[in-house]
Amino acid sequence: MPRPPGEQLAGPRLCVFCGLPGTGKSTLAAGLARHLGAAYLRVDAIRDGLFQSELRLGDAKDGTYCAARSLAAENLALGRPVVADAVHWTAALRHPWTDVAARARAQLLWIETLCSDPAIRQARIEARAQSGRKSWRKVGALGMDPVEHADIRIETCGMPPEESLAALIRALPDSAEPGTGLG
């Protein structure tokens, strides 16, 4: 939702990553959080923590996204920029972030990661599946709703992670804008 002309942001920037597994999303989100000194909220880590608890959760997807948004709101209220890292498969999972940003008067920046070569995505997923993450067989054929309003789209195929991160940082809107939390 665009801000009215001339409205100043009072809070820091909220950078929300989305993209299919194996597109470089977590690598770039963690790198951007380090670069910005931002809180880094990774939905996979929240889910892993919930599954390690004694709760019987079944499908914890909704709860992990809710927890990430609550943590984001707390950090934004403290004046900290936030980087949120999740697939965000559906528009319904993405939409509530607009409310988080609006309540904090933060600028919401959507960052979509892409990898147009399925073989590269598959190799990335298979490499990390050895450490207990989901295999290509489980996530390779999954799709996601189109991300219609991405502020930044970054193609990660054919670029080393550090070059992708440098390209992402260059693509960020003017970091000198007051209240963005960047700079």
Disulfide bonds with the S-S distance in Angstrom:
none
